[in-house]
């Protein structure tokens, strides 16, 4: 199994997700992560039309290359778009729309994507390349992109082949049918919901494929000690029922001497297939909170209490706790 550091930094925010992050703040994010012991950094061309890759690559160049793990993604090719250069990106990132994304999971597209990422990063290699969001592209992603990444792995241009997406059922299919080393599952094995327990995690464990868990806060709902109406879930406003469920979980967290965000970050480690947890941060203080949460952990009694309250998937503790 490909080895990944236990705590990773997700860098979509360094691509100006939602709002601008200054160069100084981006530098503070990466330096605080490094000083806190984080050695896994995840990025993608999609994040800010390449801005995240450029920033991450530049900021990591000050550190020894053999001391950190870097992942990026394939599936979206960035091409010049002079007709929209005067506009802003329409996919959630506050950057000029001088480039556009084109879906491409072909073997040639994968190679071009990796070459372009290496150029933006300014680094000599990519440790993990994930097929990114292939939800509507199963056939090409599985039959062309995955074999192309395997070939790049054999050539030594990447270290490991992965798939990253929100759909745990399709990730399970990639694990079962393709030669992948890792998968990144976002938002589907969290303290709030655990559908990956029924599809992805068992097959990954059986096949020795590592699972990296991202989106542990479900895009915001679990990121504060007391979620309020208007909190986000999967990048949209959470319904009242989800806010209530999150607060029910928060009540029990408080009773066991911890907070909802700390418990949310610790939760994925209940399953033995999980090899890393990636947390997205836009400020040094958020990074420090993630580092502190990793050190704090939670008491095993918390999981039992949540299970007894019916706030975890039935049977989760009996099947997964190690």
N, C-alpha and C positions, 0 to 999 in steps of 0.2 A: 504494500500500500504506500502511495506517495505521502511523504511526511509534510505536514503543514503546521506552522505555529498555531497554538491554541487560540490566541486572540488576534484578530485582524482589524485593520482600519479600512472601511469602505469610503471611497472618495468621490461619490457622485456630487456631494455638496461642494467639493473643490472645483467642479465644473459649473458652479453657480446655479445649482438646483434651487428653484424657488426664488432666490435672490442673490445678489452679488456677494461674493466673498473676496476680500481684498488679498493682494499678494502677501502682505504682511500677516494677515490672519491664516492664510494657507500655510505659510512657513511655520507659524506657531503651532498649527495642527500637527504637521509632520514632525517637528522637533520635539513636541510634547509626547507624541506617540513613541518616538525613538527613545527618549529619556525614560519613558515609562515601561520600556521593555517590549513594545510591540515590534514584531519583525515580519509581519505579513501585511501587504498593501495591495488593495484591489481597485482596479480602474477599468475603463472601457472607452472606446471611441465615442459611443453614444453620449457620454457625460460631458455636456457643454461643447458638443461638436469638436472634440479633441482637446479642449482646455484642460480637463482633468489629467489626461495623459501627459500633456506638456508640463503641467505644474508638478505632478508626482515624479516624473522622470528627472526634472531639473533639481528638485529638492532631495531626491534620493542619491544623486550623484556624489554628494559629500560623504556618503557612508560606504564602507567596504561592500562590494557587490556580493560576496559570498556569505554575508551576514543577514541578508533579508530575502524573503520570498515575494515575488511580484506576479500578480495575475492581471490579464486583460482579456478582451473578448473579441469574437468575430461574429459576423452576420450582418453588420451595417457598414457599408463602404461610405466614406465621406468624399464628396465630389464638390468642386467649386460651383457656386450659385450666384453669379454676379447680379442677376435680376432681383434677388431678394436681399442683397447685402445691406441695404438701407433699413431693413426690418429687423425684428428680434425673433429669436427661435420660438417656435410654436409648440415645442414638446417639453416645456417645463423648465428650461434653462435660460437664465438671463444673460444671453450672449448674442452677438450679431449673427444673423442668418446668412452669412457669407459662404457657408457650406450647406450641403443638404445630405441627408442620410438616404442610402439606397439599399434595400434588403438584398443580400447576396450570400447564399449558403453554398455556392458552387465551389469546386476545388480551386479554381483559379481565383475566385473572390476571397477565399480563405487565405491563400498565399499573399495576395495583394494587401489584404487587411493586416496581416502580421508584419509585412514589410513596412507599411505605413505607420503602424503602431511603434515599431522599433525606431523609426525615424523621429516620431514625435517624442518618444520617451528619451531618446539619446542614450539608451542602454544597449548592452551587447547581447542580451538574451531575455526571453520571457519564460518564467518558471511554469506558469499554468495558463493555458489558453482555453477559455470557456466558449462554447457555442451559446450565443446570447439571445434569449427570448425567441426560440424557434417555434412558438405556439402554432402558427399557421403554416409552417414550412417543414413538417415532419419528414416527408419523403426526401427532399433535397438535403436537409440537415443530417439525416441519418445515413443516407447513401453517398453523399458527396463531402459534406463538411467534416463529418467524423473521420472517414478514412484519410482525408487530406491532413487533418491534424495528427493522426497516427503517423503518417509519413514524415511530417515535420518533427515529430517526437523522435522517430528513428534517425533522422538526420541531425538531431541534436540542437535544432533551432528553438524548440520548446522542451520543457521538462515533463509536462503532464498534459493530458487531454481531459477537458471537462465540459459540462453543460450547466448553464445557469438560467433559471427561470422561476416563475411563481407556481407553475403547474406541477404538483408533486407526482401526479399520475403519469404525465409524459416523461418526467425525469426517471421514473421507475422503468418505463419502456426503453429509454436510452441505456440504462444500466443493464437491462436484460438482453438487449439486442446489439449493443455496440461496444467497442473496445475503449471504455472510458476509465480514467483513474479516479476522478472526483466528480461530484456534482455540487452545485450551489443552489440550495433551496431557500427562496425568499418568502417569508411570511406564512408558511404552511406547517411549521412545527414550532409554535410559540406558546407562551403561557396562556394565550387567549384561545387558540385553536390548534388542533393536531391532526389534520387529515393525512399528513405524510406518514403517520403511524400505521395506517392501513394499506399503503401502497409502496412508497419509496423506501422507507427505512428497513423493512424486512428483507427486500431483495438486495439492497445495498450491503447489509450485514452478511447475507449469504454469499455474496460474490466478492467481498473484500474491497468494495468501492467506498471511499471516504465521502462523508456528507458534510459540507460546509453550510452552516445555517446563517442566513442573513435576514434582515427585516425582523429582528427579534422584538421590536417595539410596534410591529404592524403599522409602520410609517407614522407613528406618533401617539397612538392611543395608549400605549403602555410606557411612554417615555417620561411621564410625570407621576408623582406619588398619588395624586388625586385627579384622575381624568375628569374633564368638565364637558358639557355640551359644546359642540363645535370642534372637538378633538378629531384628528384625522385617522382614518382607517383605510389602508390601501390607496392613499393619496386622494381620498374624498372624505367628506364629512361623515363621521361615524353615526349610525343610527342610535336612538335612545336605548335600545336593548343591549347593544354592544358596550355603550358607556356604562350602563348599569352593571353588566357582567364584569367589566374591568374594575369597577369600584367594589364589587363583592370580593374580587380577588385581592384588591388593595386592603380591604378590611382585615383579611386573614394574614396578609403579609405583616401588617402593623402589629397584630397580636403575637407574631413570632419574631418581632424585633428587627424587621427589615422593611424595605420599600418595594413598591411595584417595579420600578426600573431595575433594581438590583436583582430581584427574583426573575424578571424577564430575561436578563442576560445570563443568569445561571441555569435557567430551565432546560435548554437544549442538551446539556450534558447528562440528562437522565438516560439518554439512549446511547448505547455503545457504538453505534455506527457513526456518530458525530465526531469529527476530527478537528473542527475549528468553528468559532463564532466570530462573524464579521459585524462590526458596529460602525455605522456611518456617523461622522462628526463634522460640524462646520466651525467649531471653535476649540481653542485649547482647553477651555473648562469642560467641554463635553468629552474630550479625550481623557482628561484626568478623571472624570466621573466613571468612564468605562474601565480605566485601569484600576481605580479604587474598588469598583464593583467586583472585578475579577479577583482581587485580593480578599474581599470580605466573604464572598460566598453566602450560603444560607444554610439553615439547619434542616436536616432530613425530615424533621417533624412538620415542617411547612408543607412539603409535598403530601404527606399523609393527611394533613388537615384539609388541604384543597381537594384531595381525592374524596374524602369523606363528605365534603360539602357538595359533591357532584360537579366540581369546577374543572376537572381534568377528564380526558377521554377514559371511558370505562376500561379497566384492565391495564392502563398504562404503566402503573408502578410495578405490577406483578410481572409484566412482560419485558420491561426495559431497564429497571434500575440495576446498576452494577455496583 
